Amino acid sequence: MSQEPPQQGWTPRDETVSAPGPGAVPGQPGTRGNKPRRTGWRRLVPTWRMVLGAILLIALLLIGGFAAGYLLVDIPPANATATAQSNVYLYEDGTLIARDGEINRENVQLAQVPLTVQHAVLAAEDRNFYSERAVDPKAMVRAAWNTLTGKGKQSGSTITQQYVKNYYLGQEQTLSRKWKEFFISIKLSREQSKSEILQGYLNTSYFGRNAYGIQAAAQAYYSKDIEDIDTAEGAYLASLLNAPSAYDVTTHPENQAAALGRWNYTLNGMVKEDWLSESERAAMTFPVPQKAKPANGLSGQRGYVVQAVEEYLTGHDVMDESTLAAGGYRITTTVERAKQDAFVEAVDDQVMSQVSEDRKADRNVRVGGASIDPESGRVVALYGGVDYTQQYVNNATRRDYQVGSTFKPFVFTAAVQNDSRTQDGRRITPETVYDGTDRRPVRGWSGGRYAPENEDGISYGPITVREATDRSVNAVYAQMAVDVGPHRVRQTAIDLGIPASTPDLTASPSIALGPATASVLDMAEAYATLANHGRHGTYTLVTKVTKDGATVRLPKDDSRQVVSREAADTTTSILQSVVDSGTGTAAQSAGRPAAGKTGTAEEDKAAWFAGYTPELATVVAVMGQDPDTGAQKPLYGALGLPRINGGGAPARIWGQFTGMALEGTEINEFDLELEPGAEPEPLPGSPSEEEPPPQSPTPSGPSSEPPGETPDQSPGQSEGPSETGPPSSGDGDVDTGQGDGSASTGPGGPAPDTRPGPRDGPDGFGRFGEHGSGPGGHHDHGQPGQPPPGPPPEVIHQR
């Protein structure tokens, strides 16, 4: 075998060493494994591969984090503070009565905010709102950098982010809140339009002065609704968003220069964005806001009005209590500010100014009042007490005091409405003569003996209905209630406006004396029906209710004729006499034609005056209540008087208020259509048609003389075995108490009427006549089968 010599430049192959790769340069390493390691400072410099890998890793983490955040962070429910709103209560002219609730907010629709005001907000806060995305990362980074470098704390948030913070999250400055805000804003922008987001932002932002939302701000700074705010005012409100308290120039006048600078910045931004012309901008002057007002709260009469309105809305099924409590309602009432102020002034002048801390009885004095426009049924004024924050019970709407003789007109109205007749068959008119003997047992009632006492035990003998109304003679009206039928009297009262559920509105003879405990407002409604010629429409305290711009449906007026005009107007005619010459003469101070009736509760625990002019029906009650226990108390000695009667302080309040409320208006006479035959009727069989004068009233006990037979007594009608009739008076139309079938006479009739009845006392003008008792207790006698009691105890008289 021949051996070739080795080629030049090559060494024998060592199989333990790898062959050089193609293109290897002799004398240099030929593989990566032979690449020299980096040493020194080069080891600290990342290679391009490391940089690229890091970038990719960060990108993946960011994408993953964004995806995870987007998936994991949901849009939460709104926070409670953001949704809380106050209910706003307004007088009929739109001025504020009160706001309830802790959060002063009233949401509005974006369409209610003038476009110039919207633009002012955008110019101040986010000029690119309609073109930008929900979040602005560049702005967020810039804001963070400025904050870190000491150039001022900045949020870098878009309006969308600010709305998310206000509505869904909170004001805390934490990374977790910013994280949530970022993703909720992105999601929200996909679910809501820009206009919806701007509306939410305007309704949730804080403007200072405890005003949340732009509507509350407009009221707080300019006492205007947002619809009435002009461009200059809107620019100031927009400026407040940046620093609400600091830019309030009336609270912090030292910051006026800064506030003015922010206002100018806002207006200049509007010009820059072509939302405002240069000429309009040049003509504007700084709109100085009004001084900050203390919170209205519910003090004074405000709380009583709010309470009555709430009861009206829930009681008429406009909304339930929980819905109303949720807030956000704008409620325009029927209450007229001038008349409301007049009522307060009248009560202060006639009662509260007379109260003395030195008299123990004065601490029990309470006053309630209500006034209604008879034609419209609107409640124009309401007096609930001295101050809602001191006395929480609303004296205008409470139903726990007897109405007394103010109920008697309903008995007469029922008599005319039902063409009722006396026991001896005579039609009941203002001139019908009854027996006014004290404690005379009623006739024609089988429910047990009932013999009510007249005021101070006075016997009047034969007396016309008109005069019996003037003097509030209980014996006459108790008998009249039986003649009409107690159930008919009760129904007439309900038709006029007294609620059927009124406590003690019982169909018995004592219903005439007013043991029922209707409220002042109930009685005002009933008297308004009489003033409106027998036409009744459900009273109303509210004219309009809105929420978020939407109108809430209110009850329709179901006005209807509940009693004939003749029945209502004839009642008015006898009530005019009460004011002209009866127990209500103090009401003449109104200086207008008036009709009314006084009333006093049992044991003088309340005194009433209910009356009306052609234009206004008003009821006033002075009540006695222990401020500590809440128990009803007699008014003996209050205001420095022996007794308080309906013809005293209540009638004087009524007169002063009515005169002030109607001041400057035309004085109108009553336009009355009386029942036919309202003139005196002769006694059937009487040879003369001329009425004898009624006998003078004399204090006495009940007559002990037996009643005489009447020529027209119906067969089968008998008198109770223990009843005593009127004394013989010769002649005249005297009701002898024979039954007409209107009351049950059999053994299965109603149970005996033994309940105490209310009464009236003197009115301070020397007139008496209403049932009742002195400090010793009530005198409603009439236990079946028992003889009449002796004379009443001595009582104190107000002369």
PEPE-V140659 format. One record per residue. RES is the residue in one letter. SS is DSSP state (~ for helix, > for strand, _ for the rest). OMEGA is omega in radians with two decimals (none if undefined). Layout:
res = (RES RES)
ss = (SS SS)
omega = (OMEGA OMEGA)
This chain:
res = (M S Q E P P Q Q G W T P R D E T V S A P G P G A V P G Q P G T R G N K P R R T G W R R L V P T W R M V L G A I L L I A L L L I G G F A A G Y L L V D I P P A N A T A T A Q S N V Y L Y E D G T L I A R D G E I N R E N V Q L A Q V P L T V Q H A V L A A E D R N F Y S E R A V D P K A M V R A A W N T L T G K G K Q S G S T I T Q Q Y V K N Y Y L G Q E Q T L S R K W K E F F I S I K L S R E Q S K S E I L Q G Y L N T S Y F G R N A Y G I Q A A A Q A Y Y S K D I E D I D T A E G A Y L A S L L N A P S A Y D V T T H P E N Q A A A L G R W N Y T L N G M V K E D W L S E S E R A A M T F P V P Q K A K P A N G L S G Q R G Y V V Q A V E E Y L T G H D V M D E S T L A A G G Y R I T T T V E R A K Q D A F V E A V D D Q V M S Q V S E D R K A D R N V R V G G A S I D P E S G R V V A L Y G G V D Y T Q Q Y V N N A T R R D Y Q V G S T F K P F V F T A A V Q N D S R T Q D G R R I T P E T V Y D G T D R R P V R G W S G G R Y A P E N E D G I S Y G P I T V R E A T D R S V N A V Y A Q M A V D V G P H R V R Q T A I D L G I P A S T P D L T A S P S I A L G P A T A S V L D M A E A Y A T L A N H G R H G T Y T L V T K V T K D G A T V R L P K D D S R Q V V S R E A A D T T T S I L Q S V V D S G T G T A A Q S A G R P A A G K T G T A E E D K A A W F A G Y T P E L A T V V A V M G Q D P D T G A Q K P L Y G A L G L P R I N G G G A P A R I W G Q F T G M A L E G T E I N E F D L E L E P G A E P E P L P G S P S E E E P P P Q S P T P S G P S S E P P G E T P D Q S P G Q S E G P S E T G P P S S G D G D V D T G Q G D G S A S T G P G G P A P D T R P G P R D G P D G F G R F G E H G S G P G G H H D H G Q P G Q P P P G P P P E V I H Q R)
ss = (_ _ _ _ _ _ _ _ _ _ _ _ _ _ _ _ _ _ _ _ _ _ _ _ _ _ _ _ _ _ _ ~ ~ ~ _ _ _ _ _ ~ ~ ~ ~ ~ _ _ _ ~ ~ ~ ~ ~ ~ ~ ~ ~ ~ ~ ~ ~ ~ ~ ~ ~ ~ ~ ~ ~ ~ ~ ~ ~ _ _ _ _ _ _ _ ~ ~ ~ ~ _ _ _ _ > > > _ _ _ _ _ > > > > _ _ _ _ _ > _ _ _ _ ~ ~ ~ _ _ ~ ~ ~ ~ ~ ~ ~ ~ ~ ~ ~ _ _ _ _ _ _ _ _ _ _ _ ~ ~ ~ ~ ~ ~ ~ ~ ~ ~ ~ ~ _ _ _ _ _ _ _ _ _ _ ~ ~ ~ ~ ~ ~ ~ ~ ~ _ _ _ _ _ _ _ ~ ~ ~ ~ ~ ~ ~ ~ ~ ~ ~ ~ ~ ~ ~ ~ ~ _ _ ~ ~ ~ ~ ~ ~ ~ ~ ~ ~ ~ _ > _ _ _ _ _ > _ ~ ~ ~ ~ ~ ~ ~ ~ ~ _ _ _ ~ ~ ~ _ _ ~ ~ ~ ~ ~ ~ ~ ~ ~ ~ _ _ _ _ _ _ _ _ _ _ _ _ ~ ~ ~ ~ ~ ~ ~ ~ ~ ~ ~ ~ ~ ~ ~ ~ ~ ~ ~ ~ _ _ _ _ _ ~ ~ ~ ~ ~ ~ _ _ _ _ _ _ _ _ _ _ _ _ _ _ _ _ _ _ ~ ~ ~ ~ ~ ~ ~ ~ ~ ~ ~ ~ ~ ~ _ _ _ _ _ ~ ~ ~ ~ ~ _ _ _ > > > > > _ _ _ ~ ~ ~ ~ ~ ~ ~ ~ ~ ~ ~ ~ ~ ~ _ ~ ~ ~ _ _ _ _ _ ~ ~ ~ ~ ~ > > > > > > > > _ _ _ _ _ > > > > > > _ _ _ _ _ _ _ _ _ _ _ _ _ _ _ _ _ _ _ _ ~ ~ ~ ~ ~ ~ ~ ~ ~ ~ ~ ~ ~ ~ _ _ _ > _ _ _ _ _ > _ _ _ _ _ > > > _ _ _ _ _ _ _ _ _ _ _ _ _ _ _ > > _ _ ~ ~ ~ > > _ _ > > > ~ ~ ~ ~ ~ ~ _ _ _ ~ ~ ~ ~ ~ ~ ~ ~ ~ ~ ~ _ ~ ~ ~ ~ ~ ~ ~ ~ ~ ~ ~ _ _ _ _ _ _ _ _ _ _ _ _ ~ ~ ~ ~ ~ _ _ _ _ _ _ ~ ~ ~ ~ ~ ~ ~ ~ ~ ~ ~ ~ _ _ _ > > _ _ _ > _ > > > > > > _ _ > > _ _ _ _ _ _ _ _ > > _ _ _ ~ ~ ~ ~ ~ ~ ~ ~ ~ ~ ~ ~ ~ ~ ~ ~ ~ _ _ _ ~ ~ ~ ~ ~ ~ _ _ _ _ > > > > > > _ ~ ~ ~ _ > > > > > > > _ _ _ _ > > > > > > > > > _ _ _ _ _ _ > _ _ _ _ _ ~ ~ ~ _ _ _ _ _ ~ ~ ~ ~ ~ ~ ~ ~ ~ ~ ~ ~ ~ ~ ~ ~ _ _ _ _ _ _ _ _ _ _ _ _ _ _ _ _ _ _ _ _ _ _ _ _ _ _ _ _ _ _ _ _ _ _ _ _ > > _ _ _ _ _ _ _ _ _ _ _ _ _ _ _ _ _ _ _ _ _ _ _ _ _ _ _ _ _ _ _ _ _ _ _ _ _ _ _ _ _ _ _ _ _ _ _ _ _ _ _ _ _ _ _ _ _ _ _ _ _ _ _ _ _ _ _ _ _ _ _ _ _ _ _ _ _ _ _ _ > > _ _ _ _ _ _ _ _ _ _ _ _ _ _ _ _ _ _)
omega = (-3.13 3.12 3.10 3.13 3.13 -3.13 -3.08 3.09 -3.13 3.09 3.13 -3.09 3.01 -3.03 3.09 -3.12 -3.12 3.13 3.11 3.13 -3.14 3.10 -3.14 3.13 -3.14 3.10 -3.14 3.12 -3.07 -3.12 3.12 3.13 -3.14 -3.12 -3.09 3.11 3.13 -3.09 3.07 -3.06 -3.12 -3.14 -3.10 -3.10 3.13 3.08 -3.14 3.10 3.13 3.12 -3.14 3.12 3.13 3.13 3.12 3.14 3.11 3.13 3.12 3.12 3.12 3.13 3.12 3.11 3.11 -3.14 3.13 3.12 -3.13 -3.11 -3.01 -3.10 3.11 3.04 -3.07 2.99 3.11 3.10 -3.01 -3.12 -3.09 -3.10 -3.11 3.09 3.01 2.93 -3.10 -3.12 -3.03 2.94 -3.09 3.12 3.08 3.09 -2.97 2.93 -3.08 2.94 3.03 -3.12 -3.10 -3.10 3.13 -3.13 3.04 -3.09 3.09 3.04 -3.14 -3.14 3.12 -3.13 3.14 -3.09 3.13 3.11 3.06 -3.14 3.11 3.12 3.13 3.14 -3.12 -2.94 -3.01 -3.02 -3.14 -3.02 -3.04 -3.12 -3.08 3.06 -3.07 3.12 -3.13 -3.10 -3.14 3.14 3.11 3.12 -3.14 3.14 3.11 3.14 3.13 3.12 -3.12 -3.08 3.05 3.14 3.13 3.14 -3.11 -3.09 -3.09 -3.07 3.01 3.07 3.11 3.13 3.12 3.10 3.11 3.13 -3.10 -2.94 -3.01 -3.01 -3.11 -3.05 -3.10 -3.11 -3.13 3.11 -3.13 3.11 3.12 3.10 3.14 -3.12 -3.12 -3.05 3.09 3.13 3.13 -3.14 -3.10 -3.13 3.10 -3.08 -3.10 3.10 3.10 3.14 3.12 3.13 3.13 3.10 3.11 3.13 -3.13 -3.12 -3.07 -3.09 3.13 -3.06 -3.06 -3.13 -3.12 -3.13 3.07 -3.10 -3.00 3.08 3.09 3.12 3.13 3.10 -3.07 -3.04 -3.06 -3.13 3.12 2.91 -3.06 3.12 -3.05 -3.14 3.13 -3.03 -3.12 3.11 3.11 3.11 3.10 3.10 3.11 3.13 -3.11 -3.08 -3.10 -3.14 -2.98 -3.07 -3.08 -3.08 3.06 -2.94 3.11 3.10 -3.14 -3.12 3.13 -3.13 -3.05 -3.13 3.12 3.13 3.12 3.10 3.12 3.10 3.11 3.10 -3.13 -3.12 3.11 3.07 3.09 3.10 -3.12 -3.13 -3.13 3.06 -3.09 -3.12 3.13 -3.11 3.09 -3.14 -3.10 -3.09 -3.03 3.02 -3.07 -3.11 -3.09 -3.13 3.08 3.11 3.12 -3.14 3.05 -3.13 -3.13 -3.10 -3.09 -3.12 -3.14 -3.13 -3.04 -3.11 3.13 3.12 3.13 3.14 3.14 3.11 3.11 3.11 3.11 -3.09 -3.13 -3.12 3.12 3.04 3.02 3.05 3.11 -3.03 -3.11 3.11 3.13 -3.12 3.12 3.04 3.11 -3.10 3.07 -2.94 3.08 -3.09 3.08 -3.05 3.13 -3.00 -3.09 3.14 3.09 3.12 3.13 3.13 3.13 -3.13 -3.13 3.11 3.13 -3.09 -2.99 -3.08 -2.96 3.11 3.13 -3.11 -3.13 3.09 -3.12 3.14 -3.10 -3.09 -3.08 3.13 -3.14 -3.01 3.06 3.11 3.03 -3.14 3.09 -3.13 -3.05 2.97 -3.03 -3.06 -3.08 -3.07 -3.12 3.04 -3.04 3.11 -3.09 3.10 -3.04 -3.10 -3.05 -3.14 -3.08 -3.13 3.12 3.13 -2.99 -3.10 -3.11 -3.09 3.11 -3.04 -3.12 -3.10 3.13 3.07 3.12 -3.11 3.08 -3.01 3.02 3.09 -3.02 3.11 3.14 3.10 3.14 3.09 3.12 3.14 3.14 -3.12 -3.08 -3.13 -3.02 -3.11 3.05 -3.13 3.12 2.93 3.12 3.13 -3.07 3.10 3.10 -3.08 3.09 -3.10 3.06 3.04 -3.11 -3.12 -3.13 3.10 3.07 3.14 3.09 3.14 3.10 -3.14 -3.08 -3.08 -3.12 -3.07 3.10 -3.07 -3.06 -3.14 2.98 3.10 3.08 3.07 -3.11 3.03 -3.10 -3.10 3.11 -3.07 3.14 3.10 -3.13 -3.13 3.09 3.07 3.10 -3.03 3.10 -3.09 -3.07 -3.09 -3.13 -3.03 3.05 3.10 3.13 3.12 3.09 3.13 3.14 -3.00 -3.09 -3.14 3.09 3.07 -3.14 -3.11 3.10 3.10 3.11 3.13 -3.13 3.10 3.10 -3.12 -3.14 -3.11 -3.12 3.12 3.07 3.00 -2.97 -3.12 3.09 -3.10 -3.10 3.11 -3.11 -3.05 3.01 3.02 3.14 -3.08 3.06 3.13 3.05 -3.14 3.07 -3.10 3.10 3.11 -3.13 3.13 3.07 3.09 3.07 3.13 -3.13 3.04 3.05 3.12 -3.05 2.99 -3.10 -3.14 3.13 3.06 -3.00 3.08 -3.09 3.06 3.10 3.00 -3.12 3.10 -3.13 -3.12 3.11 -3.11 3.12 3.14 3.08 3.09 3.13 -3.11 -3.14 3.12 -3.06 2.98 -3.10 3.11 3.14 3.13 -3.13 -3.06 3.10 3.04 3.11 -3.10 3.13 3.09 3.01 3.14 3.11 3.14 -3.09 -3.02 -3.10 -3.06 -3.07 -3.06 3.13 3.14 3.09 -3.13 3.07 3.12 -3.11 3.00 -3.05 3.05 -3.11 -3.12 3.05 3.10 3.11 -3.13 3.11 -3.13 3.08 3.12 3.07 3.08 -3.00 2.80 3.12 -3.10 -3.11 2.89 3.07 -3.04 -2.95 3.06 -3.03 3.09 3.13 3.06 2.97 -2.99 3.07 3.14 3.08 -3.09 -3.12 -3.07 -3.08 -3.13 3.08 -3.08 3.04 -3.09 3.11 3.10 -3.13 -3.13 3.12 -3.11 3.09 3.13 3.00 -3.10 -3.10 3.13 3.14 -3.06 3.14 -3.14 3.13 3.04 -3.13 -3.10 -3.14 -3.13 -3.09 3.11 -3.14 -3.09 -3.08 -3.13 3.13 3.10 -3.10 3.09 -3.09 3.03 3.04 3.06 -2.96 2.99 -3.04 3.10 3.09 3.09 3.13 3.08 -3.10 3.07 3.10 3.04 -3.14 3.13 -3.11 3.13 -3.09 3.10 -3.13 -3.12 3.02 3.10 3.12 -3.12 -3.10 3.12 3.11 3.06 -3.13 2.96 -3.13 3.12 3.12 -3.13 3.13 3.13 3.08 3.09 3.07 -3.03 -3.06 3.11 -3.09 3.10 3.08 3.12 -3.05 3.13 3.09 -3.06 -3.07 -3.08 3.04 -3.08 -3.11 3.06 3.13 -3.12 3.09 3.12 -3.11 -3.11 -3.13 3.10 -3.11 2.98 3.09 -3.05 3.05 3.11 -3.11 3.11 -3.14 -3.12 -3.10 -3.12 3.14 -3.10 -3.09 3.11 3.14 3.11 -3.08 -3.07 3.09 -3.14 3.12 -3.13 3.02 3.08 3.14 -3.06 -3.11 3.13 3.06 -3.11 -3.14 2.94 -3.05 -3.04 3.03 -3.06 3.06 -3.08 -3.08 3.13 -3.06 3.14 3.10 -3.07 3.11 3.04 -3.09 3.04 -3.14 3.10 3.13 3.10 -3.13 -3.10 -3.13 3.08 -3.13 3.12 3.14 -3.12 3.01 -3.08 none)
